[in-house]
Amino acid sequence: MGTPDFSVPTLTALTAHGHKIVACYTQPPRPAGRRGLELTKSPVHRQAEALGIPVRTPKSLKSEEEQALFRELDADAAVVVAYGLLLPEAVLNGTRLGCYNGHASLLPRWRGGAPIQRAIMAGDAETGMMIMKMDKGLDTGDIALEDRIAIGPDMTAGELHDALAQRGADLMVRAMSTLERGSLTLMTQPEEGVLYASKIDKAETRVDWSRPATDVHNHIRGLSPFPGAWCEMQFGGKWERVKLLRSRLGDASVGEAGTLAISGISMSVACGDGAVELVTLQKAGGRTLNAADFLRGASIDGVR
């Protein structure tokens, strides 16, 4: 049970290690393309079809009919990775051994829907993958296995996403093999240290230059590549939106917060404390460019 690219390595790994996948649940095809007229299957949907696995795409699992169809699969266990639908109690109890979730944080820190982004935005030095036996709470189930990973000082959410997706696949294979042998042990989550990783709201993606440089840097890399932190830059008297995809901490402050300093092929912006060097940028509708290419032929009058 999964939907985005993050879930695909787990599906592939379980199949490669000989587990029989009786069905794959994923979100229904969504409108895509410029006009939103084409229905696009999820990455998990496409991979399941390539592997010859039956695919189910219910909009909800709340109906008795859907819950009965799930039970009729007679599955030993359900594996859940970024599925995106609430699992009712009837589904949680609808297999012989339970539902097991691959979650991208060190629980109970960062329960919820955006643990990768929130860990980076908070400046965490490490995170990880955890395999949890699901219960009716939000990421509150008992922990089976964990794998920790360091978060580099300039690592983006996209880079961490890819690393954790593979770690999660390997960990889930271990969990299911151990479960099959009847030797999977579970540990209750600690009651202390609970934090919730709420989904990213578009309203919080704009960069606030009055914050310390460390916070601004974490904000930029935590939202890269999607949805992307942004600011406005003035080109020839016209303000345009620019997405900031990679940054690093500058050497020192370059003036009041929001002051832009350009030196050769590099550019920095002063923050409330310190400065951030902008490394990779993208104008709305434009190509992703490094700072040198972005500055070539451009006259930037200000940043806000």
HUGIZI-V534588 format. One line per field, one symbol per residue. ss: DSSP state (2 for helix, 1 for strand, 0 for the rest). burial: # if it has 9 or more other C-alpha atoms within 8 Angstrom, else .. Layout:
BEGIN
ss->???
burial->???
END
This chain:
BEGIN
ss->0100222222222222000000011000011100000111002222222200001100000002222222220000011110000000222200000011111000000010002222222000011111111000000001111111110000002222222222222222222222220000001000000001000002220100000122222222220000001111111001111111111110000000000111100111110010111111111000011122222000011110
burial->####.##########.......##########.....##.#########...###.##..#....##..##...#.#######...##..######.###############.########..#..##########..##########..#...####.###.##########.#..##....#....#....#..#.......#.#.#####.###########..########....###########..##.######....##################.....####.##.....###.
END
